[in-house]
Amino acid sequence: MDKPTISAREAEILRMLSLGMNSFQIADTLFISHHTVRTHRKNILRKLRVGSSLLAVRLFLQKEIIVQELPSDVHVVQAA
């Protein structure tokens, strides 16, 4: 079976979840609405075909997914 693919933004959100951040903290860090974060989280679960963020983070940390590359002119905000 092929590895599922997620966007760079979705990977960024998974990275922040792995640090223990919640949707509100992620939203504040990325300067987006917590509703947008929730939508990204739902899309992640759907793409990875898992029922929880914990399982999604585990797949992400185990490198079981492919992350689409960002264009070179886009900068990603890193969590502290």
DRENTORKOL-3810 file (N, C-alpha, C; in nm, 4 decimals):
REM DRENTORKOL-3810
@n.u->0.0843; n.v->-0.1178; n.w->0.0000; ca.u->0.0000; ca.v->0.0000; ca.w->0.0000; c.u->0.0886; c.v->0.1237; c.w->0.0000
@n.u->0.0533; n.v->0.2232; n.w->-0.0815; ca.u->0.1291; ca.v->0.3473; ca.w->-0.0876; c.u->0.1116; c.v->0.4285; c.w->0.0390
@n.u->0.2158; n.v->0.5048; n.w->0.0706; ca.u->0.2074; ca.v->0.5931; ca.w->0.1873; c.u->0.1145; c.v->0.7093; c.w->0.1542
@n.u->0.0287; n.v->0.7497; n.w->0.2499; ca.u->-0.0582; ca.v->0.8646; ca.w->0.2259; c.u->0.0243; c.v->0.9937; c.w->0.2201
@n.u->-0.0309; n.v->1.0952; n.w->0.1555; ca.u->0.0360; ca.v->1.2239; ca.w->0.1396; c.u->-0.0441; c.v->1.3320; c.w->0.2109
@n.u->0.0275; n.v->1.4176; n.w->0.2843; ca.u->-0.0344; ca.v->1.5327; ca.w->0.3487; c.u->0.0392; c.v->1.6583; c.w->0.3044
@n.u->-0.0256; n.v->1.7727; n.w->0.3242; ca.u->0.0370; ca.v->1.8998; ca.w->0.2863; c.u->0.1417; c.v->1.9407; c.w->0.3894
@n.u->0.2235; n.v->2.0356; n.w->0.3516; ca.u->0.3247; ca.v->2.0878; ca.w->0.4439; c.u->0.2582; c.v->2.1519; c.w->0.5661
@n.u->0.1462; n.v->2.2194; n.w->0.5473; ca.u->0.0750; ca.v->2.2823; ca.w->0.6596; c.u->0.0218; c.v->2.1747; c.w->0.7545
@n.u->-0.0322; n.v->2.0674; n.w->0.6985; ca.u->-0.0816; ca.v->1.9575; ca.w->0.7819; c.u->0.0325; c.v->1.8938; c.w->0.8600
@n.u->0.1492; n.v->1.8810; n.w->0.7964; ca.u->0.2667; ca.v->1.8276; ca.w->0.8666; c.u->0.3085; c.v->1.9213; c.w->0.9794
@n.u->0.3000; n.v->2.0501; n.w->0.9537; ca.u->0.3336; ca.v->2.1488; ca.w->1.0567; c.u->0.2406; c.v->2.1340; c.w->1.1770
@n.u->0.1142; n.v->2.1139; n.w->1.1510; ca.u->0.0166; ca.v->2.0958; ca.w->1.2584; c.u->0.0445; c.v->1.9656; c.w->1.3335
@n.u->0.0758; n.v->1.8580; n.w->1.2625; ca.u->0.1105; ca.v->1.7323; ca.w->1.3300; c.u->0.2355; c.v->1.7489; c.w->1.4172
@n.u->0.3324; n.v->1.8245; n.w->1.3679; ca.u->0.4543; ca.v->1.8494; ca.w->1.4455; c.u->0.4197; c.v->1.9214; c.w->1.5766
@n.u->0.3320; n.v->2.0196; n.w->1.5673; ca.u->0.2916; ca.v->2.0946; ca.w->1.6869; c.u->0.2103; c.v->2.0074; c.w->1.7814
@n.u->0.1241; n.v->1.9216; n.w->1.7269; ca.u->0.0496; ca.v->1.8284; ca.w->1.8116; c.u->0.1448; c.v->1.7354; c.w->1.8853
@n.u->0.2515; n.v->1.6949; n.w->1.8162; ca.u->0.3486; ca.v->1.6046; ca.w->1.8799; c.u->0.4221; c.v->1.6716; c.w->1.9949
@n.u->0.4222; n.v->1.8050; n.w->1.9945; ca.u->0.4832; ca.v->1.8818; ca.w->2.1035; c.u->0.3848; c.v->1.9064; c.w->2.2178
@n.u->0.2622; n.v->1.8557; n.w->2.2024; ca.u->0.1620; ca.v->1.8700; ca.w->2.3074; c.u->0.0747; c.v->1.9934; c.w->2.2950
@n.u->0.0833; n.v->2.0620; n.w->2.1825; ca.u->0.0023; ca.v->2.1825; ca.w->2.1634; c.u->-0.1409; c.v->2.1440; c.w->2.1272
@n.u->-0.2378; n.v->2.2251; n.w->2.1723; ca.u->-0.3770; ca.v->2.2024; ca.w->2.1345; c.u->-0.4135; c.v->2.2945; c.w->2.0174
@n.u->-0.5363; n.v->2.2814; n.w->1.9680; ca.u->-0.5785; ca.v->2.3579; ca.w->1.8503; c.u->-0.5703; c.v->2.5084; c.w->1.8722
@n.u->-0.6036; n.v->2.5546; n.w->1.9911; ca.u->-0.5986; ca.v->2.6983; ca.w->2.0191; c.u->-0.4546; c.v->2.7491; c.w->2.0194
@n.u->-0.3635; n.v->2.6723; n.w->2.0774; ca.u->-0.2221; ca.v->2.7116; ca.w->2.0797; c.u->-0.1633; c.v->2.7113; c.w->1.9391
@n.u->-0.1996; n.v->2.6115; n.w->1.8610; ca.u->-0.1516; ca.v->2.6043; ca.w->1.7230; c.u->-0.2036; c.v->2.7238; c.w->1.6439
@n.u->-0.3314; n.v->2.7537; n.w->1.6602; ca.u->-0.3916; ca.v->2.8673; ca.w->1.5901; c.u->-0.3194; c.v->2.9976; c.w->1.6253
@n.u->-0.2914; n.v->3.0185; n.w->1.7527; ca.u->-0.2209; ca.v->3.1398; ca.w->1.7951; c.u->-0.0806; c.v->3.1463; c.w->1.7351
@n.u->-0.0117; n.v->3.0339; n.w->1.7325; ca.u->0.1245; ca.v->3.0292; ca.w->1.6794; c.u->0.1278; c.v->3.0570; c.w->1.5296
@n.u->0.0297; n.v->3.0023; n.w->1.4572; ca.u->0.0271; ca.v->3.0153; ca.w->1.3112; c.u->-0.0529; c.v->3.1363; c.w->1.2630
@n.u->-0.1132; n.v->3.2096; n.w->1.3575; ca.u->-0.1946; ca.v->3.3270; ca.w->1.3242; c.u->-0.3110; c.v->3.2899; c.w->1.2324
@n.u->-0.3789; n.v->3.1789; n.w->1.2679; ca.u->-0.4975; ca.v->3.1353; ca.w->1.1958; c.u->-0.6067; c.v->3.1050; c.w->1.2978
@n.u->-0.7270; n.v->3.0857; n.w->1.2511; ca.u->-0.8402; ca.v->3.0537; ca.w->1.3374; c.u->-0.8288; c.v->2.9106; c.w->1.3902
@n.u->-0.8784; n.v->2.8896; n.w->1.5131; ca.u->-0.8779; ca.v->2.7517; ca.w->1.5636; c.u->-0.9727; c.v->2.6639; c.w->1.4815
@n.u->-1.0699; n.v->2.7248; n.w->1.4151; ca.u->-1.1586; ca.v->2.6492; ca.w->1.3262; c.u->-1.0795; c.v->2.5965; c.w->1.2056
@n.u->-0.9858; n.v->2.6764; n.w->1.1578; ca.u->-0.9002; ca.v->2.6326; ca.w->1.0475; c.u->-0.8128; c.v->2.5163; c.w->1.0920
@n.u->-0.7607; n.v->2.5240; n.w->1.2131; ca.u->-0.6797; ca.v->2.4140; ca.w->1.2664; c.u->-0.7644; c.v->2.2881; c.w->1.2753
@n.u->-0.8872; n.v->2.3019; n.w->1.3252; ca.u->-0.9765; ca.v->2.1851; ca.w->1.3355; c.u->-1.0039; c.v->2.1241; c.w->1.1984
@n.u->-1.0208; n.v->2.2082; n.w->1.0969; ca.u->-1.0427; ca.v->2.1585; ca.w->0.9610; c.u->-0.9200; c.v->2.0820; c.w->0.9121
@n.u->-0.8003; n.v->2.1377; n.w->0.9353; ca.u->-0.6777; ca.v->2.0670; ca.w->0.8974; c.u->-0.6704; c.v->1.9323; c.w->0.9693
@n.u->-0.7032; n.v->1.9306; n.w->1.0976; ca.u->-0.6969; ca.v->1.8058; ca.w->1.1742; c.u->-0.7938; c.v->1.7022; c.w->1.1175
@n.u->-0.9151; n.v->1.7454; n.w->1.0816; ca.u->-1.0121; ca.v->1.6530; ca.w->1.0219; c.u->-0.9599; c.v->1.5978; c.w->0.8893
@n.u->-0.8993; n.v->1.6863; n.w->0.8088; ca.u->-0.8445; ca.v->1.6432; ca.w->0.6801; c.u->-0.7299; c.v->1.5440; c.w->0.6995
@n.u->-0.6477; n.v->1.5671; n.w->0.8010; ca.u->-0.5371; ca.v->1.4756; ca.w->0.8316; c.u->-0.5922; c.v->1.3370; c.w->0.8652
@n.u->-0.6916; n.v->1.3320; n.w->0.9531; ca.u->-0.7500; ca.v->1.2037; ca.w->0.9924; c.u->-0.8093; c.v->1.1306; c.w->0.8723
@n.u->-0.8755; n.v->1.2067; n.w->0.7856; ca.u->-0.9355; ca.v->1.1467; ca.w->0.6666; c.u->-0.8270; c.v->1.0923; c.w->0.5733
@n.u->-0.7242; n.v->1.1719; n.w->0.5468; ca.u->-0.6177; ca.v->1.1292; ca.w->0.4557; c.u->-0.5407; c.v->1.0088; c.w->0.5088
@n.u->-0.5172; n.v->1.0068; n.w->0.6391; ca.u->-0.4400; ca.v->0.8977; ca.w->0.6980; c.u->-0.5261; c.v->0.7775; c.w->0.7345
@n.u->-0.6580; n.v->0.7956; n.w->0.7262; ca.u->-0.7539; ca.v->0.6898; ca.w->0.7583; c.u->-0.7352; c.v->0.6374; c.w->0.9006
@n.u->-0.7278; n.v->0.7334; n.w->0.9937; ca.u->-0.7172; ca.v->0.6989; ca.w->1.1355; c.u->-0.8279; c.v->0.7707; c.w->1.2115
@n.u->-0.8556; n.v->0.7244; n.w->1.3321; ca.u->-0.9653; ca.v->0.7794; ca.w->1.4096; c.u->-0.9250; c.v->0.8778; c.w->1.5177
@n.u->-0.7947; n.v->0.9023; n.w->1.5333; ca.u->-0.7530; ca.v->0.9954; ca.w->1.6379; c.u->-0.6256; c.v->1.0682; c.w->1.5983
@n.u->-0.6091; n.v->1.1858; n.w->1.6573; ca.u->-0.4877; ca.v->1.2640; ca.w->1.6338; c.u->-0.3653; c.v->1.1921; c.w->1.6868
@n.u->-0.3819; n.v->1.1162; n.w->1.7929; ca.u->-0.2695; ca.v->1.0412; ca.w->1.8496; c.u->-0.2128; c.v->0.9424; c.w->1.7469
@n.u->-0.3008; n.v->0.8705; n.w->1.6792; ca.u->-0.2552; ca.v->0.7772; ca.w->1.5762; c.u->-0.1921; c.v->0.8514; c.w->1.4586
@n.u->-0.2478; n.v->0.9667; n.w->1.4228; ca.u->-0.1917; ca.v->1.0460; ca.w->1.3142; c.u->-0.0509; c.v->1.0933; c.w->1.3484
@n.u->-0.0323; n.v->1.1403; n.w->1.4707; ca.u->0.1000; ca.v->1.1854; ca.w->1.5149; c.u->0.1975; c.v->1.0683; c.w->1.5126
@n.u->0.1537; n.v->0.9518; n.w->1.5565; ca.u->0.2411; ca.v->0.8345; ca.w->1.5569; c.u->0.2876; c.v->0.8009; c.w->1.4158
@n.u->0.1964; n.v->0.8004; n.w->1.3197; ca.u->0.2346; ca.v->0.7743; ca.w->1.1805; c.u->0.3326; c.v->0.8798; c.w->1.1298
@n.u->0.3064; n.v->1.0040; n.w->1.1661; ca.u->0.3926; ca.v->1.1144; ca.w->1.1249; c.u->0.5338; c.v->1.0965; c.w->1.1813
@n.u->0.5434; n.v->1.0660; n.w->1.3092; ca.u->0.6736; ca.v->1.0510; ca.w->1.3730; c.u->0.7487; c.v->0.9278; c.w->1.3226
@n.u->0.6740; n.v->0.8266; n.w->1.2808; ca.u->0.7359; ca.v->0.7050; ca.w->1.2273; c.u->0.7661; c.v->0.7167; c.w->1.0784
@n.u->0.7401; n.v->0.8359; n.w->1.0229; ca.u->0.7673; ca.v->0.8628; ca.w->0.8806; c.u->0.6889; c.v->0.7694; c.w->0.7888
@n.u->0.5648; n.v->0.7411; n.w->0.8282; ca.u->0.4780; ca.v->0.6540; ca.w->0.7490; c.u->0.3917; c.v->0.7322; c.w->0.6509
@n.u->0.4201; n.v->0.8619; n.w->0.6345; ca.u->0.3439; ca.v->0.9451; ca.w->0.5418; c.u->0.4408; c.v->1.0287; c.w->0.4589
@n.u->0.3939; n.v->1.0778; n.w->0.3479; ca.u->0.4726; ca.v->1.1646; ca.w->0.2609; c.u->0.4208; c.v->1.3067; c.w->0.2778
@n.u->0.5137; n.v->1.4006; n.w->0.2940; ca.u->0.4775; ca.v->1.5415; ca.w->0.3090; c.u->0.5102; c.v->1.6131; c.w->0.1791
@n.u->0.4092; n.v->1.6804; n.w->0.1228; ca.u->0.4321; ca.v->1.7588; ca.w->0.0022; c.u->0.5262; c.v->1.8737; c.w->0.0362
@n.u->0.6196; n.v->1.9002; n.w->-0.0508; ca.u->0.7152; ca.v->2.0089; ca.w->-0.0294; c.u->0.6493; c.v->2.1442; c.w->-0.0542
@n.u->0.6928; n.v->2.2430; n.w->0.0233; ca.u->0.6482; ca.v->2.3798; ca.w->0.0021; c.u->0.7301; c.v->2.4432; c.w->-0.1092
@n.u->0.6720; n.v->2.5371; n.w->-0.1825; ca.u->0.7528; ca.v->2.6143; ca.w->-0.2764; c.u->0.8631; c.v->2.6880; c.w->-0.1993
@n.u->0.9728; n.v->2.7160; n.w->-0.2630; ca.u->1.0885; ca.v->2.7748; ca.w->-0.1939; c.u->1.0614; c.v->2.9143; c.w->-0.1386
@n.u->0.9598; n.v->2.9839; n.w->-0.1881; ca.u->0.9324; ca.v->3.1196; ca.w->-0.1394; c.u->0.8362; c.v->3.1225; c.w->-0.0204
@n.u->0.7953; n.v->3.0058; n.w->0.0301; ca.u->0.7057; ca.v->2.9978; ca.w->0.1454; c.u->0.7859; c.v->2.9591; c.w->0.2692
@n.u->0.7632; n.v->3.0316; n.w->0.3780; ca.u->0.8356; ca.v->3.0049; ca.w->0.5016; c.u->0.7423; c.v->2.9451; c.w->0.6049
@n.u->0.7869; n.v->2.8416; n.w->0.6726; ca.u->0.7077; ca.v->2.7711; ca.w->0.7725; c.u->0.7471; c.v->2.8216; c.w->0.9111
@n.u->0.6476; n.v->2.8493; n.w->0.9945; ca.u->0.6714; ca.v->2.8936; ca.w->1.1310; c.u->0.6975; c.v->2.7701; c.w->1.2162
@n.u->0.8042; n.v->2.7698; n.w->1.2922; ca.u->0.8384; ca.v->2.6576; ca.w->1.3802; c.u->0.7865; c.v->2.6846; c.w->1.5212
@n.u->0.7349; n.v->2.5812; n.w->1.5849; ca.u->0.6888; ca.v->2.5937; ca.w->1.7240; c.u->0.8092; c.v->2.6068; c.w->1.8150
@n.u->0.7917; n.v->2.6832; n.w->1.9208; ca.u->0.9006; ca.v->2.7034; ca.w->2.0171; c.u->0.9200; c.v->2.5814; c.w->2.1034
END
